[in-house]
Amino acid sequence: MIKVVFTFLLLLSAQSVMAQIIVSPDGGIRSIKEAVELAEPGAHIQVQPGTYVEHNIGIDKPLTLEGIDYPVIDGNNEGYILVINSDSVTVKGFEIKRTGRSYVRDYAAIMIEGAKDFIIEDNRLEDVFFGIYLAQTERGVVRNNRVEAFDTREASSGNGIHLWDVKNPQIIENEVLGMRDGIYLEFVDNAEIYGNISNDNNRYGLHYMFSDGGRYYDNIFRRNGAGVAVMYSDNVDMMNNLFEHNWGTAAYGLLLKDINYSKIEGNRFYRNTVAIYSEGTNEVHIHANDIELNGWAVNIKSNSARNRFTENNFIENSFDVRTDSPRNNNEFVGNYWSQYEGYDLDRDGIGDVPYRPVSLFSMVITKQPESLILLRSMFIKLLDTAERIAPVLTPKTLYDEQPKMDRIRR
Amino acid sequence: MSLLMHIIKNEWKSLLRGKWVIGYGLIFLILTDTLLRFGGGGAETLLSLSNVMLLFVPLVGMIYGILYIYQSREFVELLLTQPINRRVLYWGLFLGISTPLMAAFIVGSMLPLGWHGILMIDGMASAMVLGLGGVLTLIFAALGFVFGLMFYEDKIKGFGFTIVVWLFLAILYDGLVLMLVFLFGNYPLENFVIAVSMLNPIDLARIMVMLEFDVSALMGYTGAVFNRFFGTTLGITTASVMLLVWLAVPTWIGLNVFRKKDF
C-alpha cells in the first residue's frame, strides 16, 4: 500500500516537473512561442528576465504564463503580441511593448477571444495600440495591469482595456493612461469594474455602450479628453467614483445618453466643465454625490424624465443646472446648494423658500456666449436674484422645495 | 528717502491713534471668520470674501482717500510751507495712508483663513483674493486722492463724484457691457469684450478671481479667443499687467495734480 502511494506521489511530482517549462534568453528554450508549443495543457511556463522579440504568440491550451521580474515581450510594431483562444489561461508579470498599428485591425498586446475563466494580472503594457482586448469571453479577470501609450491623435490610438460581447468580466485595480478610451465596453453584461485609475486619455476614461446590468465603483477618472460616457445601457450602478479635471467644450465628468433605471451614488465631481450631462435619460437616481467647482453641475436635456436628484451637495459650481426645457420633468429634493440665499425660521435644517437652480444668466449665455466674461459680476447677481424671486424666463417648475441649509456630511 | 520714510511713519502713527483702520481690519476678521464658521469649506468662503472684497474695498479705499485730503487740509498746507519736495510729500502721504488700509484688509482676512487652515489647503486662491484686495485698495485710494485734489474746494461735489464713480465701476459698467453684447450680438465680440473688461479695475480683479475658480466653465466656451485667453497664462498675465497700469495711472495723475496745484 505504502509502495503504491509512494509511486503515485513520485509520478505526480514527475509530472509537475515536466509541466513546468522555463524560458530564458540563454537557456534551452529561448522563445515563448516555442514554450507554448511544447507545453501540455495545464502547464506552467516561467519566463526568466530578458527581452523576447516576438509577436502573434498563440495560446490555444489552458496554461499559466508567468514572468519573473517582468521579462519584456517586444512586438517590434508587428501584429498582436499574445493571442489567447483557450479557456483557463493565466498571464502574469510581463512587460509588453510595441504592438502593430493599423486602421483596419485592432492589434492588441493581449487579445483574448472566445475564452472563459482567464486571469490577466500584474502586466505592464507600454506603447501599444490596443492594450487588453476581450472578445466574446466569459468570467475573465483583468487585474492590476498598467496600460500606457502616448499617441495624442484620437484616430490612431486604441483603447486601454477593450471589451466586446463579454459576459461577467471583472476589471479590477488597473491603471490606464494616454489611450483613446481608457476602458471600453460594448455589449457587455454584468461588468464589475472597480479600483481602476483612468487618466489623460484622448477620449473617454470609461466608455459604456449597450452594456446592461454592470456596475463600476471606487474608480478615478481624471483629465480625460471627454470624461466618462455611459450610453444606451440600463441598470448601471455608478458609485463612489471620482471624476475630476475633465475640461473642454465637449468634456463631461459623466455623460449619460439613453440610460434607464440606473443609480449614481456617492461620487465626487470636481472641476469638470460639465459634471453630469444627461440626454434621453430616464428613471435614474442621482443621490448623495458631491458636485464641487464645476462649470455646470448638471446639464439636463428636455428628453430626460423622472430622474431624481436627492441629497447631493452642489458647491460653488459656476452654474448649478442648465436645461433647454421650459418645463421640469425631473425631481430635485433635499439637496444642498451653496448658492442658496434663503432662510430657515423653524430651524429644521431645511430652507423655507424653494431654491431655483437654473439662473437667468445661464440662459443669457446660451444666447450670447460672450457674456460669459461677466460671470460673478455684481450686476449679474442682481439680475439673477430678481429672476429667482419672480421667475419669468427660467423654468417655473424646476426648483428644490427642501433645500438643505448646511452641507450634507457623509 | 529718509524724509519719505519719516512722513510715512508719521502718517502711520496718526492712523493708529485714530484706531479706525484697526476697526476696518476687525470687520474683515469677523466677516471672514463668520463665513468660515457658517459657510462651510474653503472655496465657498473665498468666493464670498472675494464678492465682499470686489464690492466694498473700492468704496472704502476711495472714500478714505478723499476723506484724508479733506480732513488734513491744514496739515498738508502747513507741510507745503516747509522746504519739502512735493513729490516726496505726495508719496509720503499716499503710501502713509494706503498701506495701513491695505494691511488692515490683508491681515484681517488672512488671520481667520490661517487658523481655519484654508491658507494651507487653498494657498494659491487665498493669496490671489488677498493680493487683489490689496491692489484694489491702492488703486482706489489713489483715485480718492485724485478726486480730492480735483474738487479741493467743493467737498460735496467730491464725495458725490466718488460715489457715482464707484457705483458705475462696481455695478453699472457690467450692465453696459451686457447691453453692448446684446446690441452687437451678431458680430465677433470676444476681443471687444475682453478689451472693455480691461478698462475697469473691478472687472479686472473679478476676471482674475474667475480664472481661479471658474476655469472649468470658461473652458466650455467654444470661441478660440476666449480659450486662448482663459486657457493659457495669457489671461492672468494680461490682467495683472493691466492692474499695474491701473495702479500707475491714478497715482501718476495724482502726483501731477499735487505738484502743480496752487493750494
Chai-1 contact restraints between the chains, C-beta under 6 A:
chainA,res_idxA,chainB,res_idxB,connection_type,confidence,min_distance_angstrom,max_distance_angstrom,comment,restraint_id
A,W247,B,S216,contact,1.0,0.0,6.0,A-B,restraint_1
A,W247,B,M219,contact,1.0,0.0,6.0,A-B,restraint_2
A,G248,B,M219,contact,1.0,0.0,6.0,A-B,restraint_3
A,T249,B,G220,contact,1.0,0.0,6.0,A-B,restraint_4
A,T249,B,T222,contact,1.0,0.0,6.0,A-B,restraint_5
A,R271,B,S216,contact,1.0,0.0,6.0,A-B,restraint_6
A,N272,B,S216,contact,1.0,0.0,6.0,A-B,restraint_7
A,T273,B,S216,contact,1.0,0.0,6.0,A-B,restraint_8
A,T273,B,M219,contact,1.0,0.0,6.0,A-B,restraint_9
A,T273,B,G220,contact,1.0,0.0,6.0,A-B,restraint_10
A,L293,B,A43,contact,1.0,0.0,6.0,A-B,restraint_11
A,N294,B,S216,contact,1.0,0.0,6.0,A-B,restraint_12
A,G295,B,S216,contact,1.0,0.0,6.0,A-B,restraint_13
A,G295,B,A217,contact,1.0,0.0,6.0,A-B,restraint_14
A,G295,B,G220,contact,1.0,0.0,6.0,A-B,restraint_15
A,E316,B,A43,contact,1.0,0.0,6.0,A-B,restraint_16
A,E316,B,E44,contact,1.0,0.0,6.0,A-B,restraint_17
A,E316,B,L47,contact,1.0,0.0,6.0,A-B,restraint_18
A,S318,B,D214,contact,1.0,0.0,6.0,A-B,restraint_19
A,S318,B,A217,contact,1.0,0.0,6.0,A-B,restraint_20
A,S338,B,E44,contact,1.0,0.0,6.0,A-B,restraint_21
A,Q368,B,V181,contact,1.0,0.0,6.0,A-B,restraint_22
A,Q368,B,G185,contact,1.0,0.0,6.0,A-B,restraint_23
A,P369,B,Y221,contact,1.0,0.0,6.0,A-B,restraint_24
A,E370,B,V181,contact,1.0,0.0,6.0,A-B,restraint_25
A,E370,B,L189,contact,1.0,0.0,6.0,A-B,restraint_26
A,E370,B,E190,contact,1.0,0.0,6.0,A-B,restraint_27
A,E370,B,V193,contact,1.0,0.0,6.0,A-B,restraint_28
A,S371,B,L178,contact,1.0,0.0,6.0,A-B,restraint_29
A,S371,B,V181,contact,1.0,0.0,6.0,A-B,restraint_30
A,L372,B,Y221,contact,1.0,0.0,6.0,A-B,restraint_31
A,I373,B,V193,contact,1.0,0.0,6.0,A-B,restraint_32
A,I373,B,S197,contact,1.0,0.0,6.0,A-B,restraint_33
A,L374,B,D174,contact,1.0,0.0,6.0,A-B,restraint_34
A,L375,B,M210,contact,1.0,0.0,6.0,A-B,restraint_35
A,L375,B,D214,contact,1.0,0.0,6.0,A-B,restraint_36
A,R376,B,M210,contact,1.0,0.0,6.0,A-B,restraint_37
A,S377,B,D174,contact,1.0,0.0,6.0,A-B,restraint_38
A,S377,B,R206,contact,1.0,0.0,6.0,A-B,restraint_39
A,M378,B,A170,contact,1.0,0.0,6.0,A-B,restraint_40
A,M378,B,I171,contact,1.0,0.0,6.0,A-B,restraint_41
A,F379,B,I171,contact,1.0,0.0,6.0,A-B,restraint_42
A,F379,B,D174,contact,1.0,0.0,6.0,A-B,restraint_43
A,F379,B,G175,contact,1.0,0.0,6.0,A-B,restraint_44
A,R407,B,G40,contact,1.0,0.0,6.0,A-B,restraint_45
